[in-house]
Amino acid sequence: MIEPHAPAPPGSPPSWGGPCGPEAPARLPVRPAVGRFLVLAGVFVCAACGLVYELELVALASYLIGDSVTQASVVLSVMVFAMGLGSLAAKRLRRLAAAGFGALEAALALVGGSSAMALYAVFAWTGGWGGLWADGPRVLLVAFSLTIGVLIGAEVPLLMELIQRVRRQDPGGAVADLFAADYVGALVGGLAFPFVLLPFLGQLTGALLTGTVNAVVGAALVLGLFRRDLSRRARWLLLTANAVVLALLATATVLADDFERAARHAVYGQDVRVAVRTDVQEVVLTGDTDGRPLALFLDGRLRVSGSDERLYHEALVHPAMSGPHARVLILGGGDGLAVREVLRHLGVRRVDVLVPDPGLARLARRDPGLSALNEDAYGDARVHVSTGDAFHRLRSTPSATYDVVVSDLPDPGMTASTKLYSQEFYGLLRRVLAPDGRLAVHAGPVSAPSRDFWTVDATLRAAGLPAVAYRVGARDDGSAAGPGGPAAELRAPRGWGFLLAARTAPVPRLDPAAPRPHTLPPGSLARAVRDASRARIPGLPPSTLVHPRY
């Protein structure tokens, strides 16, 4: 056996010991085979926890900031870069591999476990949508990604040192064993996050529990397996540090529900009436008490305001209903408000509503305030609600099924909606429209320069559905509330933008046989068309599934 500090003979495998030469095997309380298994089990658990931290940052950032593709790119790219930095930094800790790994896991458990709560707190209490702290959540997201990445990257050199100290083997075989346990652990963590942690525990408690597991496993591995490599002072320091971390995580877990309620009130105001997490999104209802108008938030973004929703829904629905309208398809609109406007027209025989979130439709049917606002639209026998993938549904729908299609979906710039604003999707809608059918599309705000809105226009035309644009209202559709209440901190007004499309260019007008809308006086649609035309951006390419342009 090579003595410490002695030069390695020629042809010997590279040393994984300290910088002064290979170290003697660790004095383990178990057999080397058992010790090696325990190290690989620790690698497995730590890898699972590390991937949960990554996914939790992506999910929470997408919810708080929006644009899931951008947030995933930021988190993953920064984290991978930071892992490289962590691996380089860990070279200095190899001679103290056991103590270094124990301290590393305690820090990772605290930072990773508390990251979701810290991000949510910054968003809720610092005005994450505007003002001096407008970029607070983004800055904190990068900071957490960088810190967690450095800590995860530093694990690998230290674990390589520990596994070689249990039983020295060929470095290539040790790397293979280590990475195999790491990748399998990442698989388990990646599956546990969406299927176990998120639906059953939520983002805050799920992250805190992951941190707890991380701290326990890291401390158990070092203090149980490699305790003889540590001085008595190091053992007590490590034990104290982990006890503090576990106490902090446990306290945060106990207070998580109270914290979430307080943060929700900071974001939405004090009159939060309903807050539920469906299988798709977080749904919050405020107001409808003490004279306050009802407001509906989906994933933190204002989707319905009782003070001006009628203007939005009348402008979306009524121009498309001028003409045959016996059979109507509504895409989205789970709140039932577009259905309400459709049912005001005589001659409607069937309304199919395809909603991405059945939980929102159930709430719209059962909640007294929301069902009163939609005038109990879902109680009408002509209304049929279904869920599922819109592409699959339209592929199986016979041609020329609908006289009118109303697309009441989130803005195209939101990543989850992008495919439903593609040329391929509009091609399917064209097929299911009757020859003289009309398609009404909410395409986001019309503001200069509003490339997303005019890209929808170009995409409709590329699908064989020339459209006419019109603009109504002044509120920035889809804005999120800021601290202090849902209506107090909206962004600058821009108005709603709509497109009315058909096989031949339609003329937006109101059906003279229908009840007069509350908010669209005679001549208002002509003005709305002129307002939108002044912001037109010509020559934009269409958006497709393989080349989204929003």
Wavefront OBJ file of the C-alpha trace (Angstrom):
o trace
v 0.000 0.000 0.000
v 1.291 3.452 -0.862
v 2.107 5.485 2.197
v 0.772 9.045 2.505
v 3.048 11.681 0.944
v 5.010 8.994 -0.954
v 5.251 9.376 -4.740
v 3.123 6.946 -6.707
v 5.048 4.336 -8.686
v 5.034 4.621 -12.483
v 1.945 3.189 -14.134
v -0.224 3.427 -11.023
v -3.769 4.833 -11.443
v -4.343 8.512 -10.674
v -4.726 9.323 -7.011
v -8.075 10.451 -5.614
v -6.558 11.304 -2.269
v -5.483 14.644 -0.871
v -3.219 17.027 -2.674
v -0.159 15.593 -0.923
v -0.777 12.067 -2.196
v -3.261 9.212 -1.855
v -4.807 8.735 1.550
v -5.253 5.579 3.522
v -8.693 3.975 3.386
v -11.213 5.430 5.769
v -11.705 3.736 9.104
v -15.289 2.649 8.623
v -17.691 1.171 11.193
v -18.968 -1.236 8.511
v -17.452 -3.480 5.859
v -16.162 -1.703 2.714
v -18.883 -3.218 0.524
v -21.585 -1.911 2.847
v -19.842 1.447 3.082
v -19.660 1.724 -0.705
v -23.372 0.951 -0.974
v -24.196 3.624 1.604
v -22.136 6.243 -0.250
v -23.907 5.433 -3.527
v -27.271 5.556 -1.739
v -26.330 9.004 -0.449
v -25.418 10.053 -3.989
v -28.821 8.816 -5.156
v -30.749 10.828 -2.559
v -28.667 13.998 -2.972
v -29.101 13.883 -6.746
v -32.861 13.523 -6.357
v -32.956 16.504 -4.008
v -30.801 18.583 -6.338
v -33.103 18.035 -9.301
v -36.151 18.862 -7.177
v -34.534 22.208 -6.334
v -34.011 22.907 -10.044
v -37.568 22.011 -11.021
v -39.020 23.942 -8.105
v -37.168 27.089 -9.193
v -38.389 26.683 -12.780
v -41.996 26.059 -11.734
v -42.190 28.916 -9.245
v -40.444 31.367 -11.575
v -42.834 30.453 -14.392
v -45.770 31.109 -12.076
v -44.467 34.351 -10.595
v -42.694 35.836 -13.622
v -44.253 34.040 -16.600
v -42.764 32.643 -19.853
v -41.776 29.146 -18.746
v -39.301 28.647 -21.608
v -37.254 31.688 -20.583
v -37.326 30.808 -16.889
v -36.287 27.196 -17.543
v -33.452 28.394 -19.785
v -32.220 30.866 -17.167
v -32.353 28.392 -14.282
v -30.772 25.460 -16.105
v -28.055 27.415 -17.905
v -27.003 29.341 -14.795
v -27.125 26.193 -12.683
v -25.000 24.115 -15.084
v -22.449 26.950 -15.305
v -22.395 27.189 -11.509
v -21.885 23.436 -11.179
v -18.638 23.834 -13.086
v -17.552 26.561 -10.693
v -18.479 24.371 -7.741
v -16.446 21.444 -9.048
v -13.374 23.648 -9.385
v -13.855 25.158 -5.931
v -14.227 21.722 -4.320
v -10.669 20.755 -5.304
v -9.450 22.666 -2.261
v -11.671 20.594 0.038
v -10.573 17.121 -1.082
v -8.208 16.546 1.828
v -11.178 17.338 4.120
v -13.707 15.459 2.002
v -15.908 14.151 4.828
v -16.191 17.415 6.732
v -16.504 19.383 3.495
v -19.301 17.187 2.191
v -21.185 17.415 5.482
v -21.001 21.211 5.527
v -21.919 21.338 1.835
v -25.099 19.292 2.297
v -26.207 21.364 5.286
v -25.829 24.554 3.227
v -27.560 23.011 0.203
v -30.463 21.801 2.327
v -30.979 25.259 3.817
v -30.626 27.198 0.540
v -32.582 24.767 -1.630
v -35.274 24.092 0.931
v -35.950 27.772 1.595
v -35.652 28.975 -2.013
v -39.368 28.699 -2.846
v -40.445 30.584 0.259
v -37.857 33.316 -0.322
v -38.882 33.802 -3.962
v -42.548 33.997 -3.051
v -41.811 36.459 -0.238
v -39.888 38.796 -2.561
v -42.695 38.629 -5.107
v -45.393 39.298 -2.535
v -43.853 42.001 -0.364
v -41.536 43.980 -2.645
v -43.916 44.746 -5.495
v -42.580 42.116 -7.899
v -44.486 43.610 -10.842
v -43.250 47.166 -10.801
v -41.348 49.947 -9.141
v -37.901 49.866 -7.593
v -38.080 46.112 -6.964
v -39.513 45.187 -10.375
v -36.643 42.765 -11.033
v -36.494 41.404 -7.476
v -37.844 37.920 -8.294
v -35.586 37.658 -11.362
v -32.474 38.685 -9.470
v -33.252 36.277 -6.645
v -33.946 33.499 -9.148
v -30.485 33.895 -10.669
v -28.901 34.129 -7.203
v -30.530 30.888 -6.038
v -29.706 29.121 -9.313
v -26.074 30.177 -8.998
v -25.761 29.213 -5.320
v -27.516 25.862 -5.635
v -25.522 25.075 -8.780
v -22.214 25.759 -7.031
v -23.171 23.538 -4.097
v -24.382 20.695 -6.327
v -21.249 20.918 -8.488
v -19.011 20.713 -5.444
v -20.606 17.404 -4.425
v -19.033 15.343 -7.205
v -15.294 15.732 -6.386
v -15.969 15.200 -2.685
v -18.104 12.132 -3.278
v -15.439 10.734 -5.614
v -12.915 11.179 -2.830
v -15.182 9.481 -0.289
v -16.059 6.506 -2.454
v -12.378 5.934 -3.215
v -11.550 6.085 0.467
v -14.104 3.381 1.205
v -12.556 1.001 -1.311
v -9.951 2.105 -3.810
v -10.780 1.110 -7.365
v -10.054 2.093 -10.930
v -11.073 5.763 -11.355
v -13.115 4.970 -14.464
v -15.176 2.420 -12.563
v -15.650 4.793 -9.632
v -16.856 7.534 -11.980
v -19.286 5.124 -13.648
v -20.724 3.997 -10.303
v -21.010 7.540 -9.021
v -22.715 8.896 -12.127
v -25.055 5.913 -12.377
v -26.355 6.570 -8.851
v -26.500 10.298 -9.604
v -28.535 9.906 -12.805
v -30.957 7.400 -11.323
v -31.491 9.718 -8.365
v -32.136 12.596 -10.762
v -34.754 10.457 -12.524
v -36.547 9.741 -9.258
v -36.406 13.401 -8.189
v -37.637 14.552 -11.592
v -40.650 12.240 -11.417
v -41.372 12.862 -7.743
v -41.679 16.626 -8.203
v -44.668 16.773 -10.615
v -46.399 13.584 -9.490
v -45.909 13.590 -5.705
v -44.457 16.755 -4.201
v -46.306 19.401 -6.220
v -49.840 17.915 -6.148
v -49.770 16.628 -2.551
v -47.516 19.085 -0.734
v -47.339 22.186 -2.901
v -44.262 24.172 -3.849
v -43.402 25.595 -0.435
v -43.814 22.493 1.730
v -42.387 20.261 -1.014
v -39.167 22.289 -1.168
v -38.865 22.391 2.637
v -39.356 18.631 2.915
v -36.754 18.051 0.210
v -34.299 20.183 2.151
v -35.012 18.190 5.299
v -34.303 14.889 3.533
v -31.131 16.368 2.038
v -29.840 17.485 5.453
v -30.662 14.200 7.187
v -29.016 12.029 4.531
v -25.911 14.224 4.287
v -25.432 14.316 8.047
v -26.120 10.595 8.463
v -23.615 9.681 5.766
v -20.779 11.769 7.213
v -21.455 11.411 10.940
v -22.367 7.752 10.674
v -19.956 6.387 8.076
v -16.977 8.765 8.199
v -17.138 10.002 11.797
v -13.678 8.574 12.562
v -12.221 10.902 9.921
v -13.503 13.921 11.827
v -12.079 15.529 14.909
v -14.352 15.790 17.915
v -14.702 19.523 17.327
v -15.628 18.971 13.659
v -18.243 16.379 14.630
v -19.881 18.776 17.092
v -19.794 21.678 14.632
v -21.369 19.549 11.913
v -23.982 18.166 14.279
v -24.866 21.660 15.502
v -25.062 23.077 11.972
v -27.420 20.323 10.830
v -29.549 20.686 13.945
v -29.944 24.408 13.225
v -30.793 23.732 9.564
v -33.370 21.101 10.481
v -34.895 23.376 13.131
v -35.198 26.229 10.608
v -36.746 23.980 7.965
v -39.152 22.429 10.468
v -40.225 25.856 11.726
v -40.770 27.062 8.174
v -42.823 23.953 7.403
v -45.065 24.524 10.411
v -45.574 28.167 9.401
v -45.917 27.496 5.654
v -49.714 27.733 5.577
v -49.769 30.970 7.570
v -46.989 32.375 5.400
v -48.851 31.476 2.210
v -52.036 33.144 3.443
v -50.158 36.298 4.424
v -48.318 36.388 1.096
v -51.558 35.851 -0.795
v -53.135 38.798 1.012
v -50.079 40.897 0.208
v -50.464 40.042 -3.487
v -54.238 40.099 -3.908
v -55.399 42.300 -1.052
v -57.306 41.413 2.087
v -60.541 40.321 0.412
v -59.378 36.931 -0.917
v -62.520 34.822 -0.912
v -61.459 31.634 -2.727
v -57.938 30.293 -3.299
v -57.615 26.796 -4.746
v -54.936 24.916 -6.623
v -56.476 22.901 -9.460
v -54.635 20.304 -11.515
v -53.699 23.089 -13.948
v -53.249 26.379 -12.094
v -53.871 28.451 -8.976
v -57.317 30.065 -8.994
v -58.025 33.031 -6.714
v -61.314 34.932 -6.359
v -61.420 38.275 -4.608
v -64.142 40.821 -3.984
v -67.887 40.327 -4.462
v -68.350 41.550 -0.879
v -68.959 45.001 0.582
v -69.473 46.463 -2.868
v -66.071 45.328 -4.207
v -66.250 43.928 -7.767
v -65.360 40.289 -8.215
v -61.886 39.592 -9.622
v -60.560 36.268 -10.913
v -56.818 35.559 -10.939
v -55.249 32.577 -12.690
v -51.655 31.852 -11.664
v -51.334 35.347 -10.262
v -52.620 37.145 -13.359
v -55.857 39.056 -13.472
v -58.177 37.341 -15.961
v -61.578 38.747 -14.991
v -62.505 42.013 -13.326
v -66.173 42.423 -12.542
v -65.914 46.158 -13.201
v -65.058 45.815 -16.900
v -65.373 42.160 -17.908
v -68.627 42.782 -19.773
v -66.900 45.067 -22.268
v -64.278 42.389 -22.941
v -66.719 39.510 -23.382
v -69.256 41.466 -25.403
v -66.516 42.665 -27.762
v -65.171 39.128 -28.104
v -68.479 37.349 -28.708
v -71.077 39.644 -30.288
v -69.355 40.532 -33.583
v -68.830 36.825 -34.326
v -72.508 36.060 -33.662
v -73.713 38.315 -36.499
v -74.768 35.609 -38.921
v -75.666 31.921 -38.520
v -74.850 30.854 -34.964
v -76.790 27.690 -34.166
v -73.632 25.721 -33.273
v -70.911 27.423 -31.256
v -67.537 26.239 -29.957
v -65.795 28.146 -27.149
v -62.113 27.446 -26.514
v -61.145 28.354 -22.956
v -63.613 30.577 -21.187
v -63.887 28.318 -18.171
v -65.327 31.219 -16.160
v -68.578 30.926 -18.174
v -68.682 34.611 -19.127
v -68.240 34.076 -22.871
v -70.948 31.394 -22.645
v -73.246 33.965 -21.049
v -72.867 36.290 -24.016
v -73.375 33.503 -26.555
v -76.632 32.439 -24.883
v -78.051 35.950 -25.225
v -78.470 35.337 -28.960
v -81.630 33.731 -30.284
v -81.170 30.662 -32.437
v -78.309 29.103 -30.454
v -78.961 25.368 -30.299
v -75.703 23.988 -28.897
v -72.632 25.457 -27.196
v -69.568 23.249 -26.783
v -67.039 24.583 -24.266
v -63.553 23.056 -24.399
v -61.738 24.093 -21.213
v -58.145 23.269 -20.249
v -58.987 23.425 -16.523
v -62.105 21.546 -15.357
v -61.499 22.890 -11.845
v -62.177 26.438 -13.017
v -65.380 25.337 -14.770
v -66.577 23.645 -11.569
v -65.849 26.806 -9.611
v -67.751 28.902 -12.183
v -70.727 26.588 -11.759
v -70.717 26.408 -7.945
v -69.300 29.658 -6.590
v -72.179 32.054 -5.823
v -70.336 35.179 -6.953
v -68.903 33.766 -10.178
v -72.074 31.875 -11.133
v -74.081 35.080 -10.565
v -71.670 36.974 -12.814
v -71.993 34.399 -15.603
v -75.779 34.250 -14.994
v -75.639 30.501 -14.322
v -74.554 29.860 -17.909
v -73.427 26.306 -17.160
v -76.923 25.432 -15.976
v -78.307 25.825 -19.512
v -79.083 22.469 -21.150
v -77.583 23.654 -24.447
v -74.123 24.028 -22.889
v -71.789 21.011 -22.987
v -68.430 21.252 -21.209
v -65.499 18.975 -22.030
v -61.786 18.901 -21.300
v -58.820 17.577 -23.166
v -56.208 18.496 -25.728
v -57.635 20.961 -28.236
v -55.584 19.547 -31.126
v -56.872 16.024 -30.517
v -60.434 17.257 -30.123
v -60.394 19.241 -33.379
v -58.802 16.397 -35.348
v -61.708 14.152 -34.396
v -64.379 16.803 -35.080
v -66.207 16.478 -38.427
v -65.734 19.219 -40.984
v -68.078 22.227 -41.008
v -69.415 21.434 -37.517
v -69.569 24.953 -36.084
v -71.030 28.227 -37.233
v -68.993 30.214 -34.703
v -65.757 29.522 -32.824
v -64.759 31.813 -29.949
v -61.127 31.595 -28.794
v -61.049 32.971 -25.236
v -57.507 31.913 -24.376
v -54.606 33.593 -22.520
v -52.337 35.901 -24.483
v -50.236 34.183 -27.185
v -47.048 35.377 -25.518
v -47.683 32.998 -22.622
v -45.811 29.823 -23.494
v -48.564 27.379 -22.560
v -50.891 29.037 -25.093
v -48.452 29.448 -27.972
v -49.422 26.268 -29.831
v -53.093 27.327 -29.792
v -52.103 30.424 -31.789
v -50.198 28.480 -34.462
v -50.895 28.123 -38.174
v -51.521 24.403 -37.713
v -54.153 25.021 -35.048
v -55.940 27.654 -37.106
v -55.922 25.221 -40.014
v -57.869 22.780 -37.858
v -60.309 25.530 -36.860
v -60.830 26.446 -40.501
v -61.768 22.841 -41.238
v -64.402 22.633 -38.484
v -65.963 25.986 -39.416
v -69.013 26.039 -41.638
v -68.443 27.702 -45.054
v -69.869 30.989 -43.775
v -68.613 30.510 -40.194
v -66.683 33.077 -38.165
v -63.802 32.815 -35.727
v -63.282 35.362 -32.932
v -59.823 35.415 -31.335
v -58.598 37.277 -28.281
v -55.034 38.010 -29.388
v -53.662 40.103 -26.538
v -53.325 43.860 -26.177
v -52.949 46.161 -29.185
v -50.103 48.488 -28.392
v -47.212 49.841 -30.395
v -45.228 47.842 -31.139
v -47.515 44.820 -30.563
v -45.755 42.140 -32.561
v -47.580 39.292 -30.838
v -51.000 40.636 -31.806
v -50.096 41.206 -35.448
v -48.316 37.850 -35.614
v -51.668 36.246 -34.746
v -53.192 38.216 -37.623
v -50.471 36.983 -40.014
v -50.914 33.413 -38.757
v -54.680 33.464 -39.368
v -54.119 34.728 -42.896
v -51.533 32.003 -43.548
v -54.132 29.430 -42.462
v -56.650 30.783 -44.993
v -58.631 32.893 -42.528
v -58.248 36.607 -43.331
v -59.061 38.669 -40.265
v -60.137 42.151 -39.254
v -58.615 43.607 -36.085
v -60.415 45.760 -33.573
v -59.549 47.186 -30.177
v -61.678 48.109 -27.171
v -61.146 49.052 -23.539
v -58.235 50.539 -21.704
v -57.143 47.961 -19.119
v -54.036 45.898 -19.685
v -55.511 42.444 -20.075
v -53.770 39.719 -18.136
v -51.841 41.981 -15.804
v -51.009 40.762 -12.382
v -51.870 42.422 -9.173
v -49.220 44.082 -7.143
v -49.021 44.431 -3.379
v -51.857 46.418 -1.986
v -54.760 44.914 -3.845
v -55.752 43.389 -7.149
v -56.922 46.533 -8.857
v -54.497 49.095 -7.510
v -51.260 48.146 -9.232
v -52.188 47.260 -12.802
v -49.787 48.047 -15.582
v -50.200 50.905 -17.995
v -53.450 50.696 -19.964
v -53.246 49.300 -23.456
v -56.680 47.847 -24.250
v -57.900 44.496 -25.524
v -57.249 43.347 -29.055
v -59.477 40.984 -31.037
v -59.454 39.452 -34.498
v -62.584 38.413 -36.381
v -61.702 35.893 -39.089
v -63.530 33.938 -41.775
v -62.845 32.365 -45.175
v -63.489 35.792 -46.681
v -62.592 38.963 -44.825
v -65.530 39.726 -42.490
v -66.911 43.075 -41.399
v -67.321 43.390 -37.602
v -70.913 44.320 -36.859
v -73.645 43.522 -34.358
v -76.611 41.271 -35.012
v -79.655 43.599 -35.245
v -81.922 40.765 -34.062
v -79.925 40.191 -30.868
v -80.330 42.073 -27.580
v -78.317 45.288 -27.599
v -74.965 44.896 -25.793
v -74.482 46.892 -22.615
v -71.088 48.322 -23.551
v -70.947 48.505 -27.366
v -72.957 51.473 -28.642
v -73.777 51.862 -32.371
v -70.694 52.810 -34.358
v -68.274 51.625 -31.674
v -67.001 48.663 -33.723
v -66.095 50.907 -36.651
v -64.072 53.087 -34.307
v -62.511 49.995 -32.748
v -61.349 48.824 -36.190
v -59.821 52.226 -36.958
v -58.051 52.302 -33.585
v -56.443 48.926 -34.199
v -55.445 49.656 -37.788
v -53.271 52.573 -36.670
v -50.988 50.165 -34.784
v -50.651 47.586 -37.603
v -47.216 46.029 -38.192
v -47.161 44.590 -41.744
v -44.970 41.828 -43.118
v -44.699 39.605 -40.043
v -44.220 35.868 -40.634
v -46.785 33.390 -39.250
v -46.187 31.333 -36.120
v -45.986 27.555 -36.466
v -45.530 24.651 -34.084
v -41.874 24.188 -35.001
v -41.167 27.928 -35.270
v -43.181 29.817 -32.646
v -42.806 33.561 -33.017
v -44.514 34.915 -29.900
l 1 2 3 4 5 6 7 8 9 10 11 12 13 14 15 16 17 18 19 20 21 22 23 24 25 26 27 28 29 30 31 32 33 34 35 36 37 38 39 40 41 42 43 44 45 46 47 48 49 50 51 52 53 54 55 56 57 58 59 60 61 62 63 64 65 66 67 68 69 70 71 72 73 74 75 76 77 78 79 80 81 82 83 84 85 86 87 88 89 90 91 92 93 94 95 96 97 98 99 100 101 102 103 104 105 106 107 108 109 110 111 112 113 114 115 116 117 118 119 120 121 122 123 124 125 126 127 128 129 130 131 132 133 134 135 136 137 138 139 140 141 142 143 144 145 146 147 148 149 150 151 152 153 154 155 156 157 158 159 160 161 162 163 164 165 166 167 168 169 170 171 172 173 174 175 176 177 178 179 180 181 182 183 184 185 186 187 188 189 190 191 192 193 194 195 196 197 198 199 200 201 202 203 204 205 206 207 208 209 210 211 212 213 214 215 216 217 218 219 220 221 222 223 224 225 226 227 228 229 230 231 232 233 234 235 236 237 238 239 240 241 242 243 244 245 246 247 248 249 250 251 252 253 254 255 256 257 258 259 260 261 262 263 264 265 266 267 268 269 270 271 272 273 274 275 276 277 278 279 280 281 282 283 284 285 286 287 288 289 290 291 292 293 294 295 296 297 298 299 300 301 302 303 304 305 306 307 308 309 310 311 312 313 314 315 316 317 318 319 320 321 322 323 324 325 326 327 328 329 330 331 332 333 334 335 336 337 338 339 340 341 342 343 344 345 346 347 348 349 350 351 352 353 354 355 356 357 358 359 360 361 362 363 364 365 366 367 368 369 370 371 372 373 374 375 376 377 378 379 380 381 382 383 384 385 386 387 388 389 390 391 392 393 394 395 396 397 398 399 400 401 402 403 404 405 406 407 408 409 410 411 412 413 414 415 416 417 418 419 420 421 422 423 424 425 426 427 428 429 430 431 432 433 434 435 436 437 438 439 440 441 442 443 444 445 446 447 448 449 450 451 452 453 454 455 456 457 458 459 460 461 462 463 464 465 466 467 468 469 470 471 472 473 474 475 476 477 478 479 480 481 482 483 484 485 486 487 488 489 490 491 492 493 494 495 496 497 498 499 500 501 502 503 504 505 506 507 508 509 510 511 512 513 514 515 516 517 518 519 520 521 522 523 524 525 526 527 528 529 530 531 532 533 534 535 536 537 538 539 540 541 542 543 544 545 546 547 548 549 550
